[in-house]
Every structure is written in C-alpha cells, then in structure tokens.
Amino acid sequence: MDMDLHADGAREEREPRSGGANLLVFLALLPLDALVGGYAWLVVGIGGWAAAHNGAEAAVPATELLVSGGVLAAVGPALCWGRYWGAAVAQFVLTAVLMAWLLSFYG
C-alpha cells in the first residue's frame, strides 16, 4: 500500500520543514561549505601566487572550481528531498556567490 494515501484514496501532501529546522540544517552544513569553499579559495590563491612569481598570466583553475562548486550544489537536491527547501535555496545561493567571487579574481 502507498504510504502517501489516506484510507479514502486522497493523497497526503508533504509539508515543508519549519524555518527553524531549515536554519539548523543550513548551519550544520556550514563546516562542509567552509571545507569545500576553502579548498577552492586555496586553489585560486595558490594558482595566482604561483603565476605572479613566474611572471605568467594566471589561468582559471576551472576543474577545481567546477568540482568544488558541484559538490556544494549537489547538497541542494538532497536537501530538497528531505523537504528542507529553505536550506536548499540558501545552499544554492551561497554556492553561486562563492563561485562568482572566486572567478572575479580572474577579471
């Protein structure tokens, strides 16, 4: 039997989580965000530093930024599946802002 159906055959709607629960989940994910975002920031910084000391033009570390942005963005669908839609939106916004900020160093 489908667990989302009532005895009369009407489908039970899944309610979103409360704002407090979304905030707690988002705050719990901040260490992961800091770890992955810190790695991306470190790659951008070291790449720029090395290029400056070699006298070369700094190249965008596209692979590292795509992977780290992808890891952070992949958390969003998992949050949506758990009905933490507010936390998922905040996660996507944080990822977009972080990646745009890191890419801004390359003009």
FILO-685778 format. One record per atom (N, C-alpha, C): x, y, z. Coordinates in steps of 0.2 Angstrom, whole numbers, padded with zeros to 4 digits, always signed. Atoms other than C-alpha are relative to their C-alpha. Layout:
REM FILO-685778
XYZ;...
END
This chain:
REM FILO-685778
+0004-0006+0000;+0000+0000+0000;+0004+0006+0000;-0004-0007+0000;+0006+0018-0004;-0001+0003+0007;+0001-0004-0006;+0010+0027+0012;-0002+0007+0000;+0002-0007+0001;+0006+0044+0005;-0008+0000-0001;+0008+0000+0001;-0013+0039+0003;-0003-0001+0006;+0004+0001-0006;-0026+0041+0016;-0005-0006-0002;+0005+0006+0001;-0040+0027+0018;-0005+0002-0006;+0004-0002+0005;-0051+0037+0006;+0003+0001-0007;-0003+0000+0007;-0039+0037-0008;+0003+0007-0001;-0002-0007+0001;-0034+0056-0006;+0008-0001+0002;-0007+0000-0001;-0015+0059-0007;+0002+0005+0005;-0003-0004-0006;-0006+0066+0008;+0005+0004-0003;-0005-0004+0002;+0004+0081+0004;+0006+0001+0005;-0006-0001-0005;+0022+0083+0011;+0001+0007+0001;-0001-0007-0002;+0023+0099+0021;+0008+0001+0000;-0007-0003-0001;+0039+0109+0021;+0002+0000+0007;-0002+0000-0007;+0050+0109+0036;-0001+0007+0003;+0001-0007-0003;+0049+0124+0048;+0006+0004-0002;-0006-0004+0001;+0061+0139+0046;+0005-0001+0005;-0005+0002-0005;+0070+0134+0062;+0004-0006-0002;-0003+0006+0002;+0073+0117+0055;+0005+0001-0006;-0005-0002+0006;+0080+0124+0039;+0006+0004+0002;-0006-0004-0002;+0091+0136+0048;+0005-0005+0004;-0004+0005-0003;+0098+0122+0059;+0004-0004-0005;-0004+0004+0005;+0102+0111+0044;+0005+0004-0004;-0005-0004+0003;+0110+0125+0035;+0006+0002+0004;-0006-0001-0005;+0121+0129+0050;+0004-0006+0001;-0003+0006+0000;+0125+0111+0051;+0004-0001-0006;-0004+0001+0006;+0131+0111+0033;+0006+0005-0001;-0005-0006+0000;+0142+0127+0036;+0007-0003+0000;-0007+0003+0000;+0158+0116+0040;+0001-0003-0006;-0001+0002+0007;+0156+0107+0024;+0001+0005-0005;-0001-0006+0004;+0154+0123+0015;+0007+0003+0001;-0006-0003-0001;+0169+0130+0023;+0006-0004-0002;-0006+0004+0002;+0180+0115+0019;+0000+0000-0007;+0000+0000+0007;+0175+0114+0001;+0001+0007-0003;-0002-0007+0002;+0175+0133-0001;+0007+0002+0001;-0007-0001-0001;+0191+0134+0007;+0005-0003-0004;-0004+0003+0005;+0199+0122-0004;+0000+0004-0007;+0000-0004+0006;+0193+0132-0019;+0003+0006+0000;-0003-0006-0001;+0199+0148-0012;+0008-0001+0000;-0007+0001-0001;+0216+0140-0008;+0003-0002-0007;-0002+0002+0007;+0217+0133-0026;+0001+0007-0004;+0000-0007+0003;+0213+0151-0033;+0006+0004+0002;-0005-0004-0002;+0225+0159-0022;+0007-0002-0001;-0007+0003+0001;+0240+0147-0024;+0001+0001-0008;-0001+0000+0007;+0237+0147-0043;+0002+0007-0002;-0002-0007+0001;+0238+0166-0043;+0006+0002+0002;-0007-0001-0003;+0253+0167-0032;+0005-0003-0004;-0005+0003+0004;+0262+0155-0042;+0001+0003-0007;+0000-0004+0007;+0258+0164-0059;+0004+0006+0001;-0004-0006-0001;+0264+0180-0051;+0007+0000+0001;-0007+0001-0001;+0280+0173-0046;+0004-0002-0006;-0003+0003+0006;+0283+0165-0063;+0000+0005-0005;+0000-0005+0005;+0279+0181-0072;-0005-0002-0006;+0004+0002+0005;+0265+0172-0081;-0007+0002+0001;+0007-0002-0001;+0246+0176-0083;-0003-0006+0004;+0003+0005-0004;+0236+0167-0070;-0006-0003-0004;+0006+0004+0004;+0224+0153-0078;-0005-0002+0005;+0006+0002-0004;+0207+0149-0071;+0001-0007+0002;+0000+0007-0002;+0208+0133-0061;-0007-0003-0001;+0007+0001+0002;+0192+0128-0070;-0003-0007+0003;+0002+0007-0002;+0192+0109-0065;-0001+0000+0008;+0001+0000-0008;+0194+0113-0046;-0006+0004+0002;+0006-0004-0002;+0181+0126-0046;-0007-0003-0002;+0005+0004+0002;+0169+0115-0056;-0002-0006+0005;+0000+0005-0005;+0172+0101-0044;-0003+0002+0007;+0002-0003-0006;+0170+0111-0028;-0007+0003+0000;+0007-0002+0000;+0155+0120-0034;-0005-0005-0001;+0005+0006+0001;+0147+0104-0040;-0001-0004+0007;+0001+0004-0006;+0150+0096-0023;-0005+0004+0005;+0004-0004-0004;+0142+0111-0014;-0007+0000-0003;+0007-0001+0003;+0127+0112-0027;-0003-0007+0001;+0004+0006-0001;+0124+0093-0025;-0003-0001+0006;+0004+0001-0007;+0119+0095-0007;-0007+0003-0001;+0007-0003+0001;+0104+0106-0013;-0005-0005-0002;+0006+0005+0001;+0094+0091-0021;-0001-0005+0006;+0001+0004-0006;+0097+0081-0005;-0004+0003+0005;+0004-0004-0005;+0090+0095+0005;-0007+0000-0002;+0007+0000+0003;+0075+0096-0007;-0003-0006+0002;+0003+0006-0001;+0072+0078-0005;-0002-0001+0007;+0002+0000-0007;+0072+0080+0014;-0005+0005+0002;+0005-0005-0001;+0060+0094+0012;+0003+0006+0004;-0003-0006-0003;+0072+0107+0018;+0002+0005-0005;+0000-0004+0006;+0068+0119+0004;+0004+0007+0001;-0003-0006-0002;+0074+0135+0013;+0008-0001+0000;-0007+0002-0001;+0091+0127+0017;+0003-0001-0007;-0002+0001+0006;+0092+0121-0001;+0001+0006-0004;+0000-0006+0003;+0089+0138-0008;+0006+0004+0003;-0006-0004-0003;+0102+0146+0004;+0007-0004-0002;-0006+0004+0002;+0115+0132-0001;+0001+0002-0007;-0001-0002+0007;+0112+0136-0020;+0003+0007+0000;-0002-0007+0001;+0114+0155-0017;+0007+0001+0003;-0007-0001-0003;+0130+0153-0006;+0005-0003-0005;-0004+0003+0005;+0137+0142-0019;+0001+0004-0006;+0000-0005+0005;+0133+0154-0033;+0005+0006+0002;-0004-0006-0002;+0140+0169-0023;+0008-0002+0001;-0007+0002-0001;+0156+0159-0018;+0004-0001-0007;-0003+0001+0006;+0160+0154-0036;+0001+0006-0004;+0000-0006+0003;+0156+0171-0043;+0006+0004+0003;-0006-0004-0004;+0168+0179-0030;+0007-0003-0002;-0007+0003+0002;+0182+0166-0034;+0002+0002-0007;-0001-0001+0007;+0180+0169-0053;+0001+0007-0001;-0001-0007+0001;+0180+0188-0050;+0008+0002+0000;-0007-0001+0000;+0199+0187-0047;+0003-0001-0006;-0003+0001+0007;+0202+0182-0065;-0003+0005-0005;+0002-0006+0004;+0194+0198-0072;-0006-0001-0003;
END
